[in-house]
Amino acid sequence: MRRTSLVSCVRGTTAVEFAMVLPPFLMLLLGIMSASVVVYTAASLHDAVEGAARCYSVNASQCSNATTTQSYAQNLYLGTGSPTFTASLIQPGCGHQVNATLNVVLGTGMAQWNIPLSATACFP
């Protein structure tokens, strides 16, 4: 007669190891995806500000004043949330300047972070 003990039994070890590895792996994967969304939002914000500053300086028919430039920048923006754009004409050294600010909320099930993003662009 052969005697088996719980210590020498290996049935189900794969399921236990999978259950131990899955939660940290999913947290890492979701963290990478959330960070990627924040980076994409920052890049889109910078792109919209640069495009609007250039339009304000070069294309007087489409971006004739600060209000039309702000709406142009809002149309260029492709990220999450709705940023606040400001456009102004600054003569010494900068030319037409466009600013944008946005607070991105990065939330998980247990914690929540507020990430402030801002972008500024000048085009002479």
N, C-alpha and C positions, 0 to 999 in steps of 0.2 A: 504494500500500500504506500502510495506517495502522498506526502503531506505538503499542502501549499499554504503559504502564509501571505498576508497582505503586503508584506515588504517585497516579496519576490514577484508579485503579480504586476504585469506591465500593461494589462488591458486598460484602455482609456487614457493613457498618458498623453497621447497626441491631443485629445480633446481638452485636457487640463492645461497643457502648454499653450494651445491656441487661445483658450479663455484668459490666460495670463498675458499674452502678447497683444491680443486684439485691442483692448482699450488704449494703451499708450500709442499704438500705431495709428488708430483713428484720431486721437488727439493731435498727434504730429501732422497727419494729413490735413485735418481741418485747420490747424494753425497755419500751415503753409498756404492753403487756399485763401484764408482771411488776409494774411500778409500780402499776398499777390493782388488782392482787390485794392488794398490801400496803396500799393505801389502804382497800380494802374490808374487809380484816381489822381494821385499826385502827378503822374506823367501827363494825364489828360488836362489837368488844371494848368500846368506849365505850357502845354501846347496851345490851349485856348487863349491864354494871356499873351503869348508871343504873336499869335495870329491876329488877335484884336489890336495889339499895338501897331503892328505893321499896316493893318487895314486903316487905322486911324490916321496914320501918316501918309500913306500912299493913295488909298482909294477914297477920295473925298465924296464920291457920289453914294457909296454904300455906308460909309462910316463918317457922316458929316459932323456929328456932335457926340457928346459923351453918352447920351441915351442910346443912340443907334449903335455906338461901339459896344456898349454893355450888352445889348441884345445880340449883337454879332458874336460876342465872346460866349454868351450863354448857348448859342446855337453850335458853336465849335466844341463845347465841353461835352464829353461822352461818359464821364465817370458817375459814381453814385452821389446822391445828395444834390443840393442846389446851392452853389457857391454865391457869394456876394461879390460882384464885380464893380470896380470904380475906375473911371477913365478921367484923365486930366492932361492938360497941356502945360508942361514944365519946360521953359525955354533954356536955362543954362545947362548945357551938356547932355540933356536927356531927350528932349523933344516931347513926343507923345508917350505918356506913361499909363499903363493899365495894371491895376492891382486886383487880386482875388484872395478871398479867405474862405475857408471851409472847415468845419469840425466833422471828422469822421468818427463814428462810434463803432468801435471794435468790441463786440460782445461775445462772450462764451456763456455757457450755462451757469458758471459760478462767478465770473468776474466780468467787468465792463471797463473799457478804457476809452477815453476821449482823446483823439489825436488831432491836434490843430494843424491844418495845412495852409500855406500861403504861397503866393507867387507874385512876382513883379517883373514887368518887362518894359523896356524903353525902346523906342524906335525913332531915330532922328528924321 
